């Protein structure tokens, strides 16, 4: 009987160890790649994925559009996204604002191509995702075997797998990110536009020369947004606002992003084409046009340009990190807030921070809740920069 009892205990222990090993193996998944056809859209979908109960990562090409996103434990997120801070092993710390899914657990990278390339070549990823009331989700993603799963997905979306910062050091990072947020079909249309303007491109897909051509187009389009006081264009290299932003960050872009500039350009060009393709006017119409031409021109804009102004101010009390408040830590932060023509916050650039880094995340989160009256330029709402100074102090 004693021997039978001992066998029973040994068998129980073996089953327990086996079940623990099974659970561990089930949780420690490997990177996988799958392909399928969407039954509703009828488009091909290629996915590289890593799944774990502690956090999952996906790189997906569907309908020629690339997405890179992370699924994290539920947190109280912001209404339209969350602040994400992440670091690849051996790399620098990044801080970005990621959009979220309607379910609130999927966080989408604003630079899917660059993020996917890093996933494919690094060994591990650590992320902190911040939500409301100081909530935070930490995600650790091992990247062993990720390259073999991710590179075919990038190929399917015609996105280069090599490190573009080394291959294209002269190309601004915004150009790379803008091209890689668009679908294959849109990128081919961009290529056709640039080819028609005799830019040097190997073809209207996503070859390296397309990045260079798009970068050159963007740099050429910038001067049209920087005006002298007399209303004439000036060279971008002497534009004061551009130079000021460049002095703060070598990657500073001004005043609109590459895709926004291209959309403005193509819209203007299409209007010219339509005017040229109209049939010749009748004598009566020509006479009416001549009559209109003799009318005095509309009055020139006499309104002075104005920077953005906050309509929903920065809430220091809400932004003050509880742990710093309890420890009596005070500080100051200055930042440049880029405000869109609709009054929404486009970007936040921390200029100075004391103590260094202590209040940066809190300021970034709270600024994105602010609303502004947009800047006014040439009697129109425009993109502008608001200079913000915040002091975190403890009332006596």
VENURJO-V889205 format. One line per field, one symbol per residue. psi: psi as a letter, one per 30 degrees, with the letter a starting at -180 (. if undefined). Layout:
psi = ???
This chain:
psi = eeeeeeeeeeeeeeeeeeeeeeeeeeeillklklklkkfefglkjkkkkkklfgklkkkkjkggkkkklkklkkljllegalkkklkkkgalkkjljklllffgfkkkkfieeeeeeeefflflkkkkkkalhgkkkkkkjkgkgeefeeeeeeeeghkkfljffeeiffkkeeeeeeefflleeeeeeeeeeeefghljkflhbhlefeeeeeeeeeeefeffgjklfgglllkefgjeeeeeeefekfgkkkflleeeeeeeeeeeeeeeeeeffklkkleeeeeeeeeefflkllklkfkkkkllkkfjlkjeeefjkeeeeefgkllkkklkjjklfgflkelkjkelkjlkfegeeeeeeeefflllkllkkhglklklkkjkkkkjlkk.
